[in-house]
C-alpha cells in the first residue's frame, strides 16, 4: 500500500512537471501579445517570466522536500561540552526588555556553567546597560562610533572573547533554559565524527527557529492567532529545516550557535550588507562548513505590533538579501555546490514574489477594465494548456502541504505586503541603497496613520470588482462558461485583496503584556486559609486561575505562590474579575512581586518555553472561506466587556424560597458579600436576619431597597463562614442548580 502510494505521488510529480513545461513553452511561443502596444508586450513578457519563476520555485520546494533529511540530537558525554560565548546584541532597546533576555541567559542549563560566558554587546555604550550587565554579573562589551551596525557590534565582541562556540541572540530574544543542551551536542558529535573520518565537513552553525511569544500582525489583525502559526514559522520550521539536506541552513541572525572558527574563516560578520546573518551563513558554507536548522523553538522574542514596523523590517530583509547575493556573486561562486546555490537563490527569488503577485493581480484587471490584452489565447486553448498544468501542480503542492501554512494563506500574506516591497527591492537590485540602517522597533504601538497603507489595496480591490462586474454583465449560459477562467482569477484576487483590506483595518490591542497558556500549580493564601489551584494563563502583570467550585477571595492582600522547574515566585495578589465558564470558575488576579528575586523567577516561569496560547500548526478544519466569515463576524458582532459588567466575586443565580423571622424571601442572586432577595413585605434598612445552613448561621442585614420589592442583603459574618466546609458545599450546590428564568410573583405556602 505504501509503495503504491509513493508511486502515485511520483506519477503526480512527473505529470505536473511535464504539463508545466508544455504550458510555459506554449505561453512563450504562442501567447505573447506581439501585435499589441509596447506596454502590453512588456507586461505580457513580465507575466510569462513570473510564471516561469513561480514554477521554478515550486520545483525547488518539491525537490527539497523529497530530499528531506531528518536530524536527531546526539547523546554526548557532559564532560565533552566546550566553552561558550553568548552574545546579546543591543543598539537602542530598553533596559526592561534587555533584562528579560539577560535573566533567561544566566539561567540556561549547562554541565559546567563556568564555561558559559555571557556578554551584553552594546554599540551605544550606555551606562544603564553596563549597570544591567553588572547586576547580573555578565560581561559588558561597549562600542562607540559603530559604523557597521550589528556586524560592527558582533565583530567587536569577537575581539573581546575567545570561546570556540558563539551563541547569538537579538535583544528581545529570550532563550529557553535548554537552548545550549539542545544545540551544543551537534558540535561535540561532529568533532568526534571528524576524528574518525576527515572527509566529514565541519559544522559551522546550528540555527533554531525564529519564534515569537506574541501574535504577529497577520495572525492578530485577521483573528487567526488561535488557528494559524506565526508568518515566519513556515520558513523557520519548514523551509530552513528542509535545507538540512544540502547542509545549507540559512542563518537568521538570532537563536543560533556558531563555530568561532567558521566565523573567522568567513572573514567575520560581513559589513557590506544590512543582512549580515544571511550573508555570513553563505560565507560559512563557502568555506567548507555545513549548516543545520532544528525544528523546535529554543528562544522566543517580540514580533512588531504596528504595520509600519513590519513593512520596514521586510524592506530591510529584502534589500539585504538582494545585496548579499550581489556581493557574493552567488550564481558564479565556485566555492558553493549547485545544490547550495539553489537553496540561497530560492531565498533571493522569494523577494521577487511580491512583484510577481502584483503582476498576477494586474493581468485580469488590465484586460477587463482597460481592454489591454496581455495574453493572446482563447478559452479552449487555456483549457487545454493551462488547466492541466494548474491542476497537477496544485495536486503536487497539496501533497506537500505544510501543517504550518497553506498556499492560499501564503498568497494572502504576499498580497498584503507586496505594494511596499516592490520598489525597495527593485532599487536595491539597481544598486540604489538605503542610506541608513534601521533597527526594527518592537515597542511601537498602533496608529491611525496605519490606515493609509490600505490605499493601494482598496484601489486594486475596487478595480477587480469593477472588472468582474463589467466583464460578466449581460452574459448568459455559454458566455459565462467561456469567461469562467478570467472570472476565476478575478475572484481569487478579490478574495486575497479583501483579506488585505481587513488586515489594514486593524484590530485594537487591549493587553499590555502577553498571556501564556499554562497549567501550573498555584497556592492562594489569606488569613488562615490556603487553596491549591491551577493557572489557566499567566502574564507579567497577572494570572487567571481556575477552580471547580465558586470560592470567596477578598479583593486584595492575597498571597500568591507559583513554582515551575525549581523557580518559585511569591506575590501580593488582587482579584480583578471573576467569571464562570461551563462548570468552572475563573479568577483574574493582578500581581505585585514581593521582591525583585520573585519578579526574576516569575519571568523564568513565564518565558521558559513556547507560548502555548499560540499555535505551532494550522487548524486544518478551518477553510479559507470560513476564516473570511470569522473575520467579518468578529468585526461586526464582538464587543468589549464593559467595566460595569466586571465582577470581582462569583455570582450565583438561584431561586430559593426561604422563611426567616416571619419574612418570606425568594433569593435571586448571591455574590458572597450580598444576596439579592425579593419579598412582599417591607424591610427596615439595617434590619438583621439569621439564615441557618446546617452547622452555620449566615448573618444578613438589609442594606438597600431595590426596585420590584427587592432588597440587597449584606452578609455580615462572611469572614467567619466563607470557608467552612458546610458553606462551601452549600454554595457548590447552588451553583449547580438550574437557573429558573421566569420567577413567579406568588410565594409558596
C-alpha positions in Angstrom: 0.0 0.0 0.0 2.8 2.4 0.9 4.7 1.5 -2.3 1.6 2.1 -4.4 1.0 5.5 -2.7 4.6 6.5 -3.3 4.3 5.5 -7.0 1.1 7.6 -7.3 2.8 10.6 -5.8 5.7 10.2 -8.1 3.4 10.0 -11.0 1.7 13.2 -10.0 5.1 15.0 -9.8 6.1 13.7 -13.2 2.8 14.8 -14.8 3.0 18.2 -13.0 6.5 18.7 -14.4 5.6 17.7 -18.0 2.4 19.7 -18.1 4.2 22.8 -16.6 6.9 22.6 -19.3 4.3 22.3 -22.1 2.3 25.2 -20.7 5.2 27.5 -20.2 6.6 26.7 -23.7 3.1 27.3 -25.2 2.8 30.6 -23.3 6.2 31.8 -24.6 5.8 30.8 -28.2 2.1 31.4 -29.0 0.5 33.7 -26.4 2.8 36.8 -26.1 0.9 39.9 -27.4 3.3 40.9 -30.1 0.7 42.8 -32.1 -0.4 44.9 -29.1 1.0 48.1 -27.6 4.6 48.3 -26.2 3.1 48.3 -22.6 1.1 45.1 -23.4 4.2 43.4 -24.8 6.4 44.3 -21.9 3.7 43.3 -19.4 3.0 40.1 -21.2 6.6 39.1 -21.2 6.8 40.0 -17.5 3.8 37.8 -16.8 5.3 34.9 -18.6 8.7 35.2 -16.8 6.8 35.5 -13.5 5.1 32.2 -14.3 8.4 30.6 -15.1 9.9 31.7 -11.8 6.8 30.6 -9.8 7.0 27.1 -11.3 10.8 27.1 -10.7 10.4 27.9 -7.0 7.7 25.3 -6.7 10.0 22.7 -8.2 12.8 23.7 -5.8 10.4 23.2 -2.8 9.3 19.8 -4.1 12.9 18.8 -4.7 14.0 20.0 -1.3 11.1 18.2 0.4 11.6 15.0 -1.4 15.3 15.0 -0.2 14.4 16.0 3.3 16.9 14.9 5.9 15.9 14.3 9.5 18.4 15.2 12.1 18.4 13.9 15.7 20.2 15.5 18.6 23.2 13.3 19.5 23.7 12.0 23.0 27.1 13.1 24.2 29.1 13.0 27.5 28.8 16.0 29.7 32.5 16.5 30.1 32.8 17.0 26.3 30.8 20.2 26.4 33.1 23.1 25.4 33.2 26.8 26.5 30.5 29.1 25.0 30.4 32.8 24.4 26.8 34.2 24.4 26.4 37.5 22.6 23.3 39.6 23.3 23.4 42.4 20.7 21.7 45.7 21.6 21.5 49.0 19.9 18.8 51.2 21.5 16.5 48.7 23.2 15.2 49.5 26.7 16.7 48.1 29.8 13.4 46.5 30.7 13.4 44.5 27.5 17.1 43.5 27.9 16.6 42.4 31.5 14.3 39.6 30.4 16.8 38.3 27.9 19.8 38.5 30.2 17.8 37.0 33.1 17.0 33.9 30.9 20.5 33.7 29.5 22.0 33.4 33.0 19.6 30.6 33.8 20.5 28.4 30.7 21.4 24.9 31.8 24.9 23.6 31.1 27.0 20.8 32.7 29.6 23.4 33.8 28.1 26.9 33.9 31.6 28.4 34.4 32.2 27.6 30.8 29.3 29.9 29.7 30.4 33.5 29.2 27.5 35.9 28.6 28.1 39.3 27.1 25.9 42.3 26.6 27.2 43.8 23.3 26.1 47.4 23.3 27.1 49.6 20.4 25.5 52.6 22.0 27.8 52.4 25.0 25.0 53.2 27.5 25.8 53.4 31.3 22.4 51.9 32.2 23.1 48.8 30.0 26.6 48.4 31.7 24.8 48.6 35.0 22.4 45.9 34.0 25.4 43.7 33.0 27.0 44.3 36.4 23.7 43.5 38.2 23.6 40.0 36.6 27.4 39.5 36.7 27.7 39.2 33.0 30.2 40.7 30.6 29.7 44.1 29.0 31.2 45.0 25.7 30.6 48.6 24.8 31.3 50.3 21.5 31.4 53.9 20.4 31.1 55.3 16.9 30.0 52.0 15.3 30.0 52.3 11.6 28.8 48.8 10.7 25.5 48.3 12.5 25.0 44.8 14.0 28.1 43.4 12.2 30.3 46.0 13.8 28.9 45.2 17.2 29.4 41.5 16.9 32.8 41.7 15.3 33.9 43.9 18.3 32.5 41.3 20.7 34.6 38.6 18.9 37.7 40.6 19.5 36.9 40.6 23.3 36.1 36.9 23.7 37.7 33.6 22.9 35.4 30.6 23.3 35.2 28.1 20.4 31.4 28.4 20.1 29.4 31.6 19.9 25.6 31.9 20.6 23.9 35.0 19.1 20.7 36.5 20.4 18.8 39.6 19.4 18.0 41.9 22.4 14.4 40.7 22.6 15.0 37.0 22.0 14.6 35.2 25.3 16.5 31.9 25.3 14.9 28.8 26.9 16.8 27.1 29.7 17.7 24.1 27.5 19.0 26.1 24.5 22.6 25.1 24.9 21.8 21.5 25.8 19.8 21.2 22.6 22.4 22.8 20.3 25.9 22.1 21.6 25.7 18.3 21.2 25.7 18.6 17.4 29.1 20.2 17.6 30.5 17.7 20.0 29.3 14.8 17.8 30.6 16.4 14.7 34.1 16.9 16.2 34.1 13.2 17.2 32.9 12.1 13.8 35.6 14.1 12.1 38.3 12.3 14.1 37.0 9.1 12.6 36.5 10.4 9.1 38.3 13.6 7.9 36.0 13.8 4.8 33.1 14.8 7.0 32.6 18.6 6.8 32.9 20.6 10.0 29.7 22.0 11.5 29.5 25.8 11.0 26.2 26.8 12.6 23.1 25.4 14.2 20.1 27.6 13.6 17.0 27.2 15.9 13.7 28.7 14.7 12.9 32.4 14.9 10.0 32.1 17.4 7.8 34.8 19.0 5.7 34.9 22.2 3.2 37.5 20.8 0.9 37.0 17.8 2.2 38.7 14.6 0.0 41.2 12.8 -1.1 38.6 10.2 -2.4 36.4 13.0 -3.8 39.2 15.2 -5.4 41.5 12.6 -7.1 38.6 10.8 -8.4 37.0 14.0 -6.2 33.9 13.4 -3.9 33.9 16.5 -5.5 30.6 17.7 -5.5 28.7 14.4 -2.6 29.9 12.2 1.1 29.9 13.2 3.3 32.9 13.0 4.1 34.1 9.5 7.8 33.3 9.9 7.2 29.8 11.1 6.9 28.5 7.5 10.4 29.4 6.7 12.0 28.8 10.2 10.4 25.5 11.0 9.7 24.1 7.5 11.8 25.5 4.6 15.0 26.1 6.6 14.8 22.6 8.1 14.5 21.2 4.6 17.7 23.0 3.7 19.5 20.5 6.0 19.5 18.1 3.1 22.1 20.3 1.4 23.9 21.3 4.6 22.9 24.9 3.8 20.5 26.0 6.6 20.2 29.8 6.4 21.5 31.9 9.3 18.7 34.2 10.5 20.7 36.3 13.0 19.5 35.1 16.4 18.8 31.9 18.4 21.9 30.5 16.8 25.1 28.6 17.8 28.1 29.2 15.5 31.6 27.9 15.4 34.0 30.8 16.1 36.5 29.3 13.6 33.8 29.3 10.9 33.2 33.0 11.5 36.9 33.7 11.4 37.3 31.7 8.2 34.4 33.6 6.7 36.2 36.9 7.5 34.0 37.9 10.4 30.4 39.3 10.2 30.0 40.9 6.8 29.8 44.7 6.9 28.8 45.5 3.3 25.2 44.3 3.7 22.2 45.0 6.1 21.5 41.3 6.4 24.8 40.2 7.8 23.2 37.0 9.0 22.1 35.7 5.6 25.5 36.6 4.0 27.6 35.1 6.8 25.7 31.8 6.5 26.6 31.6 2.8 30.2 32.5 3.5 30.4 29.8 6.1 29.2 27.2 3.6 31.6 28.6 1.0 34.5 27.8 3.4 33.6 24.2 3.5 31.4 24.1 6.6 27.9 22.6 6.8 24.9 24.2 8.5 21.8 22.7 10.0 18.5 24.0 11.3 16.3 22.5 14.0 12.5 22.5 14.1 11.8 23.1 17.8 11.9 26.7 19.1 14.7 27.3 21.7 14.0 31.1 22.2 11.2 33.5 21.7 11.1 37.2 21.1 8.8 40.1 20.2 7.3 40.5 16.7 6.4 44.0 15.7 2.8 45.1 16.5 2.4 48.0 14.1 2.2 48.0 10.4 5.0 50.5 9.6 7.5 48.4 11.6 6.5 45.2 9.9 7.0 46.9 6.5 10.3 48.5 7.4 11.5 45.1 8.7 10.6 43.3 5.5 12.1 46.1 3.4 15.4 45.7 5.2 15.4 41.9 4.8 14.6 42.1 1.1 17.2 44.8 0.4 19.8 42.9 2.4 19.3 39.5 0.6 19.4 41.2 -2.8 22.6 43.0 -1.8 24.2 39.9 -0.3 23.5 37.8 -3.4 25.2 40.5 -5.5 28.2 40.8 -3.0 28.8 37.1 -3.2 28.2 36.7 -6.9 26.1 33.7 -5.9 25.5 32.0 -9.2 29.1 32.1 -10.3 30.6 31.4 -6.8 32.9 28.4 -7.2 33.0 27.7 -3.5 29.4 26.6 -3.3 27.8 23.5 -4.7 25.0 23.7 -7.2 22.5 22.5 -4.6 23.6 25.1 -2.1 23.3 27.8 -4.8 19.7 26.6 -5.4 18.9 27.0 -1.7 20.2 30.5 -1.5 19.0 31.6 -4.9 15.5 30.4 -3.9 15.7 32.8 -0.9 16.6 35.6 -3.4 13.7 34.7 -5.7 11.3 34.9 -2.7 11.8 38.7 -2.5 10.7 39.0 -6.1 7.5 37.1 -5.4 5.9 40.4 -4.3 6.4 41.9 -7.8 5.0 38.7 -9.3 2.0 38.9 -7.0 1.2 42.4 -8.3 1.6 41.3 -11.9 -0.8 38.4 -11.3 -3.4 40.8 -9.8 -2.9 43.4 -12.6 -3.3 41.0 -15.5 -7.0 40.3 -15.4 -7.7 43.9 -14.3 -5.9 45.2 -17.4 -8.0 43.0 -19.7 -11.4 43.5 -18.1 -11.1 47.2 -17.1 -8.7 48.7 -19.6 -9.1 46.3 -22.5 -5.3 45.6 -22.6 -4.7 42.1 -23.8 -1.5 40.7 -22.2 -2.2 37.0 -23.1 -3.3 36.0 -26.6 -5.4 32.9 -26.1 -9.0 31.8 -26.3 -10.9 29.8 -23.7 -10.3 26.4 -25.3 -6.6 26.9 -25.6 -6.4 27.9 -21.9 -8.4 24.8 -21.1 -6.0 22.5 -23.0 -2.7 24.0 -21.9 -3.3 26.0 -18.6 -5.8 23.8 -16.8 -3.8 20.5 -16.7 -0.7 22.4 -15.6 -2.6 24.3 -12.9 -4.4 21.2 -11.7 -1.4 18.8 -11.4 0.8 21.5 -9.9 -1.9 22.2 -7.3 -2.1 18.4 -6.6 1.7 18.2 -6.2 1.8 21.3 -3.9 -1.2 20.0 -2.0 0.6 16.7 -1.4 3.5 18.8 0.0 1.1 21.0 2.0 2.6 22.1 5.3 1.0 21.8 8.7 2.1 25.3 9.2 0.8 27.2 6.2 -1.4 26.7 3.2 -0.7 28.0 -0.3 -3.8 30.3 0.0 -2.6 31.8 3.2 0.8 32.5 1.7 -0.9 34.3 -1.2 -2.8 36.5 1.2 0.4 37.4 3.1 2.1 38.2 -0.2 -0.8 40.4 -1.3 -0.8 42.3 2.0 2.9 43.3 1.9 3.5 43.4 -1.9 2.9 47.1 -2.7 5.5 48.2 -0.2 8.3 45.8 -1.1 8.4 46.0 -4.9 10.1 49.4 -5.2 12.8 48.9 -2.5 13.8 45.5 -3.9 14.0 47.0 -7.4 16.0 49.9 -6.2 18.4 47.6 -4.4 18.8 45.4 -7.5 19.7 48.6 -9.4 22.4 49.5 -6.8 20.4 52.3 -5.1 20.9 51.5 -1.4 19.2 52.7 1.7 21.3 55.5 3.3 20.8 54.5 6.9 20.4 51.1 8.7 17.1 51.0 10.6 16.6 48.7 13.6 13.1 47.2 13.9 11.3 48.9 16.8 9.4 46.2 18.7 7.8 48.8 21.1 5.8 51.0 18.7 2.0 50.9 19.1 -0.8 51.1 16.6 -1.5 54.4 15.0 -4.4 55.8 12.8 -1.7 56.6 10.2 -1.5 52.8 9.6 -4.8 53.2 7.7 -3.0 55.0 4.9 -1.4 51.7 4.0 -4.8 50.4 2.9 -5.0 52.8 -0.1 -3.3 50.6 -2.9 -5.3 47.5 -1.8 -8.6 49.4 -1.9 -7.7 50.7 -5.3 -6.9 47.2 -6.6 -9.9 45.7 -4.9 -12.2 48.4 -6.5 -10.7 47.7 -10.0 -11.0 43.9 -9.6 -14.7 44.2 -8.5 -15.4 46.6 -11.3 -13.7 44.3 -13.8 -15.6 41.3 -12.5 -19.0 43.0 -12.9 -18.3 44.7 -16.2 -16.8 41.6 -17.8 -19.7 39.4 -16.9 -22.6 41.9 -17.2 -25.1 40.8 -19.8 -23.6 37.4 -20.3 -25.7 34.2 -20.0 -25.2 30.5 -20.4 -22.2 29.5 -22.6 -20.9 33.1 -22.5 -20.4 32.9 -18.7 -18.7 29.5 -19.3 -16.3 30.9 -21.8 -15.4 33.8 -19.4 -15.0 31.5 -16.4 -11.2 31.4 -16.3 -10.9 35.2 -16.2 -13.7 35.3 -13.6 -11.8 32.7 -11.5 -8.7 34.8 -11.3 -10.6 37.9 -10.6 -12.5 36.2 -7.7 -9.2 34.8 -6.4 -7.6 38.2 -6.3 -10.7 39.8 -4.8 -10.6 37.2 -2.0 -6.9 38.0 -1.3 -7.4 41.7 -1.5 -10.4 41.7 0.8 -8.3 39.9 3.4 -5.6 42.6 2.8 -8.2 45.4 3.4 -9.3 43.7 6.6 -5.7 43.4 7.7 -5.0 47.1 7.3 -8.3 48.0 9.1 -6.5 46.6 12.1 -7.8 45.4 15.4 -7.4 47.1 18.8 -4.7 45.8 21.2 -6.0 45.8 24.7 -3.4 43.8 26.6 -0.3 45.5 28.0 1.6 42.2 28.3 1.2 38.8 26.5 -0.7 35.9 28.1 0.9 32.5 28.2 -1.5 29.5 28.5 -0.2 27.1 31.1 -1.4 24.8 33.8 0.8 25.5 36.8 0.2 24.7 40.4 -0.6 27.9 42.3 -1.2 28.4 46.0 -3.6 31.2 47.2 -3.5 32.1 50.9 -5.1 34.7 53.0 -5.9 34.9 56.8 -5.7 31.3 57.8 -7.0 29.9 54.5 -4.9 28.1 51.8 -6.1 26.8 48.4 -4.2 24.7 45.9 -5.4 25.6 42.4 -4.3 25.7 38.8 -3.5 28.5 36.4 -5.2 28.9 33.1 -2.8 31.5 31.8 -0.2 33.9 33.2 1.3 37.2 32.2 3.8 39.6 33.7 1.1 41.6 35.5 -1.4 38.9 36.4 -2.8 35.4 36.1 -6.0 33.6 35.5 -6.7 30.7 37.9 -9.4 28.1 37.8 -11.5 26.4 40.4 -14.1 23.7 40.2 -16.1 25.4 42.9 -17.1 29.0 43.5 -14.7 30.3 46.2 -14.6 33.6 48.0 -11.4 35.6 48.0 -11.0 39.1 49.4 -10.4 41.6 46.6 -6.8 42.3 47.8 -3.9 41.2 50.0 -3.8 37.6 48.7 -0.6 35.7 49.0 0.1 34.0 45.6 2.8 31.4 45.1 3.8 29.8 41.9 6.6 27.3 41.0 8.0 25.8 37.8 11.2 23.9 37.2 12.6 24.9 40.6 11.8 28.6 40.2 9.4 29.9 42.8 7.8 33.4 43.0 5.6 35.0 45.6 3.2 37.9 45.0 0.6 40.0 46.7 -2.5 39.5 44.6 -5.7 41.3 44.0 -8.9 40.0 42.4 -9.6 41.9 39.2 -12.5 39.8 37.9 -14.4 36.6 38.3 -16.5 34.7 35.8 -18.0 31.3 35.2 -17.4 29.2 32.0 -19.2 25.9 31.7 -18.9 24.4 35.2 -15.6 26.0 36.2 -14.9 29.4 37.9 -12.1 31.6 36.8 -10.4 34.3 38.8 -8.3 37.0 37.2 -5.6 38.3 39.6 -3.3 41.3 39.3 0.1 40.6 40.8 2.8 42.6 42.6 6.0 40.7 43.2 7.2 40.8 46.8 10.9 41.1 45.9 13.0 41.6 42.8 14.1 37.9 43.0 10.4 36.9 42.9 10.0 39.0 39.7 13.0 37.5 38.0 11.9 34.0 38.9 8.5 34.7 37.6 9.9 35.9 34.3 11.6 32.5 34.0 8.2 30.8 34.8 6.6 32.8 32.0 9.2 32.8 29.3 11.0 29.4 29.6 9.2 27.7 26.8 7.0 28.4 23.8 3.8 30.4 24.4 1.1 27.7 24.3 -1.6 30.2 23.7 -0.3 30.5 20.1 -0.5 27.6 17.6 2.5 25.8 16.2 0.4 24.2 13.5 -2.6 25.4 11.5 -6.1 24.3 12.2 -6.8 22.1 9.2 -10.5 22.1 9.8 -10.9 25.9 9.1 -11.2 26.6 5.4 -10.1 29.9 3.8 -13.8 30.8 3.3 -14.6 30.0 7.0 -11.7 32.2 8.0 -13.1 35.0 6.0 -16.6 34.6 7.6 -14.9 34.6 11.1 -13.2 37.9 10.3 -16.5 39.5 9.2 -18.4 38.2 12.3 -15.7 39.3 14.7 -15.6 42.8 13.3 -19.4 43.2 13.4 -20.6 41.3 16.5 -17.7 41.2 19.0 -18.0 43.9 21.7 -15.6 44.5 24.6 -16.8 43.7 28.1 -17.9 46.9 29.8 -16.2 47.9 33.0 -19.5 47.9 35.0 -20.0 44.3 33.9 -16.8 43.1 35.5 -17.4 41.2 38.7 -14.9 40.6 41.5 -16.7 37.7 43.2 -18.6 34.6 41.9 -22.2 35.5 41.1 -24.6 32.6 41.6 -28.2 32.9 40.2 -30.8 30.9 42.1 -34.4 30.8 43.2 -34.6 29.8 46.8 -37.7 30.2 48.8 -36.6 31.0 52.4 -38.7 31.8 55.5 -36.7 33.9 58.1 -38.1 35.8 61.1 -41.7 35.9 59.8 -40.5 37.0 56.4 -40.7 35.0 53.2 -38.0 35.6 50.7 -37.0 34.5 47.2 -33.2 34.6 47.0 -32.3 35.5 43.4 -28.6 36.3 43.4 -25.6 35.6 45.6 -22.1 37.0 45.4 -20.8 36.0 48.9 -20.9 39.6 50.2 -24.5 40.2 49.3 -27.8 38.4 48.5 -30.4 39.9 46.2 -33.8 38.9 47.7 -37.4 39.6 46.8 -40.2 39.8 49.4 -43.7 41.1 49.5 -43.1 42.6 52.9 -41.4 45.9 53.8 -38.0 45.6 55.4 -36.3 48.2 57.5 -32.8 49.2 56.4 -30.4 47.8 59.0 -32.8 45.1 60.0 -30.9 41.8 60.8 -31.8 38.2 59.9 -30.2 34.8 60.6 -30.3 32.2 57.9 -29.5 28.7 59.3 -27.5 26.5 57.0 -26.8 23.3 58.8 -24.0 23.9 61.2 -23.5 27.5 60.3 -25.6 30.7 60.6 -25.5 33.3 57.9 -26.0 36.8 59.4 -27.8 39.1 57.0 -28.5 42.8 57.2 -31.0 44.7 54.9 -28.6 47.2 53.3 -30.5 48.7 50.4 -34.0 48.7 48.8 -34.2 47.9 45.1 -36.9 48.2 42.6 -39.6 45.5 42.3 -39.9 44.6 46.0 -36.2 43.5 46.0 -33.6 44.2 48.7 -29.8 43.9 48.9 -28.9 41.9 52.0 -25.4 42.1 53.3 -23.6 39.0 54.7 -22.1 40.5 57.8 -20.2 37.4 59.1 -18.7 36.3 55.8 -15.2 36.2 57.2 -16.3 33.5 59.7 -18.3 31.3 57.3 -16.8 31.7 53.8 -14.5 28.7 54.1 -16.5 26.5 56.4 -16.9 23.1 54.7 -20.7 23.2 55.1 -20.9 26.6 53.5 -18.6 25.7 50.6 -20.7 22.6 49.9 -23.9 24.6 50.0 -22.6 27.2 47.6 -21.4 24.5 45.3 -24.9 23.0 45.2 -26.4 26.4 44.5 -24.1 26.9 41.5 -25.2 23.5 40.1 -28.9 24.1 40.4 -30.7 25.1 37.2 -31.4 28.7 36.8 -35.2 29.5 36.5 -35.7 32.3 34.1 -39.3 33.2 34.9 -39.7 33.8 38.6 -43.2 33.6 39.9 -44.6 36.5 41.8 -46.5 34.2 44.1 -44.9 32.8 47.3 -45.0 29.1 48.2 -47.3 28.3 51.1 
